[in-house]
Amino acid sequence: MQTELVSCAHFNYNWHLVYNYADDATPIVPPGTILHVISWHDNSANNKFNPDPRNWVGNGNRTIDEMGFAWIGWYDLTDEEYKQELEARKARERAVTTTSQGQQ
């Protein structure tokens, strides 16, 4: 049996950001919506997860290169499903507004 150890000295996985929405807060968009994503790497000394801001960072496949990535998941809704969900959310918002106004 062979055992291998892969070690990235001082690597901090905490810079990976994930934004998960609650089910009732997940954005819904009408058919034909275009999603435009921009990502960037903060190579400055202000980035506490940047081990050495003196190093140039560019795009590439090496582990020291910037490998910006956006994982975006979605469900396709029919026009009818979109309209139903939009109305359901509006109804929930009205209920919350009505409740909060009644408590004042």
N, C-alpha and C positions, 0 to 999 in steps of 0.2 A: 504494500500500500504506500502510495506517495502522497505527501501533504505539501501544499504550496501555500505560502503566505504572501498576500499582496498588501503592501503598506504605503500609504501616502503620508509621509511625515507632516504633522501639524495641519492636516487637511481638515477644514471645518465645513461640515455639510449644512450649517445653519443659514447659509446664504441662499439656499433654494427656497423660493417663495411659492406658495400655493394659495390661491384664493378660491375657496369653495363657498358657494352660495347656499343659503337655506332654500328649501324647495319653493317656498312662496315668494322668494326674492330673486330667483334666477331670472336674468333678463330674458324677455321674449321679444322677438322682432318679427315684423311682417315679411312675407315672401319678397325676395328681391333685395333684401338688405345686404350690403357689402361690409365685411369686417376687415378693417385695416389695422395691422399690428405693427408696432415699432418697439424694438428693444435696444438697450444700450448697456454698456459696461462702464461703471464709474471707476476709472483707473487712478483716481486721485488719492491722496493721503487721507482724505475725509472718509473714505470707504473703509470701515473697520475690518472688513473681511478681505481686504486687498493685502496680501503678504508683502509686496514690494512695489510701490507706485513708480519706482525708477524704471521698471521693466516696461517696454513697449508691449501693448496688447493689440493683437490683430485677429482677424478671422482665420480659422484653420481647424485642422483635425487633431493637432497635438494637445496634450492635456494642459499645456500652459497657454493655449490660444483661447480667445473668446469664442464660446460655443453657445451663443444665445439661442434659446428654444422656447417656443410657446406651445403648450399642449392645450388644445381647445376642444372641449367636448360639446356636442349639441344633439338635440333631437329634432328631426324634421316634423313640423306640424302641418296638417292640412289647413286650408283657409278657415274651415269650420272650427277646428280645434283651437286655432289661434284666436278667433273671435270669442269662443267660449272661455278660454283662459284669461283673456284680456278683461272680459266682463266680470269674471269671478274675482279677479284682483281688484278691479274698481269697486266691487261690492264690499270686499274685505276692507279696503281703504275707507269707504264711507262708514262702515260699521265702527272702525277704530276711531275715526273722527267724531262720530256721534257719541260714542262712549266717553272719549276724553273731554268733549265739551260738556257732557252731563256731569262730570266729576269736578268741574271747576266751581 
